[in-house]
Amino acid sequence: MLIYDKVKSICEEKGISVRQLEISAGLTNGTISKWNESSPTIHNLKAVADVLKVKVDKLIS
């Protein structure tokens, strides 16, 4: 499973949209959707993990 797909799945479990997640994590619109094509920065991964209250490992495993 690609990182974006994993993040989207966790968002669905938690009842938030990917866009809401981007806003809460301080990311620009569409940042997370690009993660299927390019690798995210560690900083962005950590920000997303913090908002979702999961470990970074869950996003990349």
Secondary structure, DSSP 8 states (H G I E B T S, - for coil): --HHHHHHHHHHHHT--HHHHHHHHT--TTTGGGGGTS---HHHHHHHHHHHTS-HHHHH-
